[in-house]
Amino acid sequence: MSKIVILGAGAFGISIAIMAAESGHIVTMWSAFESEVEALCRDREHKDKLPGVKISEEIKFTSDISCITGADMVVIGVPSIFVRKVVRQAAPFITPEMIIVNTSKGLEDETYLRMSQVIREEIKDSPIVVLSGPSHAEEVARNIPTTISAASENTEAAVKVQDALSNKYLRIYLNDDVIGCELGGSLKNIIALCAGICDGLGYGDNTIAALMTRGITEIARLGVAMGARLDTFFGLTGIGDLIVTCTSLHSRNRRAGTLIGKGVLPDDAVKQVGTVEGYYCCKAAYGLSRKMNVEMPITEELYRVLFENGDVNVPLSNLMNRPSRHERETPLV
């Protein structure tokens, strides 16, 4: 039995809390919002993010971040844009033997750092394990069979996370390619936004299939250039996560993209849907691709739509009319 503290009371954090509590662990969830804590304690349900999912009385809620004291594992479950701020708040209470488990998917704006790199800048000694893969919280919390990866440079820490959170509904595989797992989990949100735009514009299944296939190609191209292994992008944290995010109605990225495709301004679409990781990640990924001199045409087209007032009808024509090439190009070209 472990003491697990989850920072962030969002949908995925709650789903992990439910899994951990059912496995007999002591679970505390922290939220920065006192009103959210009060509602969760009162209703034992997050009526906005996970309606109908009841939360066990064994799971505790607090707005006092010192609840981390004495924990065995600290799970980071806040949107990527808040990771540095929250981890900085948590750092004084974290000791080297605690395992930091990151579930946030994204790149930090301006620095282009992956979330584990952001965490490492704020917490110097604790092992970091990244959880990633096709795992909508709406299904994990309802015991729909799910498989994800626990990626870490510290195999012992990854095994502990695997043992602590795995059950008959959640199967966790080990992976030591942290770069690949994080990039796959982050950049797939960009492609999912594009899938939604295609849906909003009325394109068909052929278009979405082409988008996903070429999307994983450019994700892998950047990943390999940054030191990731190519095969990672054809596993759970690559094509697996891409499939679920591009095709599921649970996907906020796809829903936001659909609104944009129907003519809603990008900023307004994000406000309507809520946290849309692909919106923030696109800006960082575009900058990173230019810094690394890696060709990412889909990301570049989305960047123009989101941040340069580009016409949403133009990207597909630009992509379809690019110079002809061989499909089996090396990811390094």
N, C-alpha and C positions, 0 to 999 in steps of 0.2 A: 504494500500500500504506500502510495506517494502523496505528498502534499503538492497540489497543482494550483497555480494562480494564473488566471487568464486576464490579460489586460485588454479591455474592450469588450463590451456586451452586445456586439453585433450578431448577425445570424450565424456566421461560421464559428465564432467564439462559443456561442451557446450550444451549437451542435457538438463541438469538441467537449464542452463541459458535460453534456449529457452522456457521451461515450465514456468519459473518464469516471463519472459518478457511478455508472452502471457496472464499471469494472472494479468498484470498491475503493476508489481513490477519494481523498479529501479535496474538494474543489471549491475555490473562491473565485468569483468574477468581480473585476474592478471596472467601474465606469467613471469617467470624469464628470458625468452629469448626475447630480443628486436626484433630479426628477425621474431619470431613467431607473436609478436604483430603487427608488420608492415604488415605482410602477411594477417593476419586476418582483419585488418582495411581496407586494399586494396581490398581483394577478397570477404570479408564477407562470407567466407567459409574456412573450414579446409580441404584442398585438399588431405592431406595424411590420416587423421583419419576419416573424415566424408564427403567424396566427394559427391557433389550433394545436400548437406543440406545447404540451405541459412540461414544466420544469420542476424537477424533484425538490422537495423541501430540504434535501441534503446539500444542495448547492447554495452557497452563501453569496450575497451581493454586498458590495461596499464601494464608497467613493474615497476611501482612505488608502492611498497607494502603499502605505507601510505594511499592508497585508502581505506583501511579498516576503517579509521577514520569516525565515525558517522554511521557505519553500524548497522543494526538490526540483521542480520544473516551473518555468515562467513562460507562458505562451503569449506571444505578441499577436493580437487579433484586431488591430486597428487599421483603417485605410492607410495606404503607403504614404500619403502626404502628411500623416501625423506620426509616423513611426519614430523619427528622430526626437521630436518633442516628448513623446511618451516615454521612450527609452531613457532619455536624459533625466526625466522625473524619477524613473524607477532605479536608475544606476546606484544611488546611495544605499539602497536596501539589498542589492544583489551581491552575492559572494561567489568566489571562483568555482565552488562545487556545484552551484546551481546550473541546470541545463536550460539554455534559452531556446525556445521553439518558436520559429517565425512562420506565420501563415499568410503574411501580407505579400501581395504580388505587385511589383512595380519597380520603377527606376526613380531615383531622386532627381528632381528638376535641377538643372544647372551643373550638379556634380556628376550626373549620370551613374551614380553608384547603385549597385544592387542592394536590396534591403539587408542582407547579411553583412555587407560592407558598412552600411550606415550603423547597424547595431554594434559592429566591432569597433568603430570609432568612439562609441560612447561607453562600451563595456569591454574592457581589455582582456580579461582572463577566462571568462566562462565559455564552455563549449557551446556552439551554435548549431542547431539542427533545423533544416528547412523542410516544412511539410508542403507538398505541392502535388497536383494531379487533378483529374476530373472529379470534382466533389462539390456540387451545389449543396449549400447548407440545408435547403428545403428538403432534400432527400436524405442526407446524412442524419439529420435530426429525427427523421421518421423511419430509421432503420432500413433504408433501401440499400442493398449491397453496393459497396463502394471500394475502390482500390486507389491508393495514393502512394507516394514515395516519401521516405525520410532521407534527406540528403545531408551529408556532413563530412567534413574532413576528419572528424573524431568518430571512428567506428563504434567505440564503446558507448558514446552518448546516443548515437543513432539507434543502437540496439535497445537501449533503455527506453527510448521513446516508442520504438516499435512494440516492445513488450507491454508498455504501460497503456497504450491506446488501441492496440489491435483487439478485435473481438469477432464474433461470427458475422457481423455486418460490415465491419471496417477492416480491410486487409491492407497492411502496410509493407511495402518492399523497401529494401535498403538501396541506397545509391551514393556513390562518392563523387559524382560530378555536380558539385554545387553550382558552378557557373551555368552549366547547361540546364539544370532543373529550374534555376531562378529565371533565366532568360526565357525559357519556354513558357513558364507560368505567367510571366509578365507580358511578353510580346504577343501572345495569343489574343489578349484583350483588344489589341489594335485590329487584328484580322476580324474579330467578332463584331467590332463596330462597323467595319466595312461590309460584313455579311448582312447586318441590319440595314445598312444603306441600300444594298442591292435589293433586299426584300421590300423596302419602302418605295424603291423606284419601279418595282414590278418585275424584276428579273427572275429567272427560273432556277431550277435545280442545277442545270449545267453550269450556270454562272457561279453559284455558290461552291460547287465542287472544284471548279478551276481556281477560285479565290483561295480556298483552303489549301489546295495542293501547292500552288505557287507561294502562298503565305508561309507555309512551313519551310519552304525552300529558302526564303529570304531570312527567316528567323534563324535557321541553321547556318546560313552564310555568315551572319553576324556572330553567332555563337562560336563557331569554329575559329573565326578570326580573333576571338577573345580568349581562346584556350579551352573551350568546351569540346566534348566528344560528339561526333556526328550522330552516333547511334542513340544518344540521349533524346534527340528530337523526334525519334520514331517510337518512343516509349510513352509512359503515362503522363509525364510532365511536358511532353511535346505534343505529338499528334493526338494523344488521349484527351488532354485538357483543351486542345484546339477544337476537337469535334464537339465536346459538350458545350463549350462556350459559344460556338458559332450556331448551333442548332437548337439549343434549349430556350424555351420561353422564360425560364428562370433567369436567364442571362441579362443583367442590366446593360451590359455593353451592346448586346444585340438590340434590346428594346430602344436604347438611345439612338442607335444607328437607324433603326426603322423610322423613328420620328424625324431624323435629319433627312432621310431619303424622301420623306413626304413633305419636306419644305420647312420644317421647324428649324430655327437657328440653333447651331450647336450649343451655345451657352444655355439657351432655354430648354433644350432637350435634356441636358445634364441636370438642370434644376428640377425638371419634372420627374426624372427617374431616380435621382439620388446619387450615391457614389458610383461613378463610371470610371474605373481604373484605366481603361484604354484611352480615355480623353487626356489624362495627365501623362500616361506613359508614351503616347505618340510624340509629344513634344520632346521628351528626353531621348527617345529612340531615334528620332530624326537627327537630333544633335549628335548623338553617339555614332550613328552611321556615317555622318560627315567627318567626324573626328577620326574614325577608324578607316575611312575611305572604302566603305562597303556599300555596294549597291542594294538599296531597299526600295524599289519603285512603288510598291503598294503603300508602304508607310509614308513615302514622300507625297503621294497623291492625297492621302488622308490628311496629312499635315496642312496642305494647302486649303482643304475644305474647312478644317477646324480653326485654323489660326491666320489664314490669309484671305478670308472671305471668298474662297474659291467656289465656283459653280459646281454643285453636287452632280450635275449631269456630265461633266467633262472627264473625270478620272477614268471611267471605263474605256472611253474612246482613246485616251492617251495610252492606257495599258495595252489595249488590243492592237495598237498601231506602232508599238515599239519594234525595233529592228529584229528580224527573225534570228533564231539561234537554236542550238541543239538542246534538247531537254535535259540530258544527263551532263549538265555543266558541273564542274567542281565547285563545292561550296566556298572555295577560297577565291574564286574569280569574281 
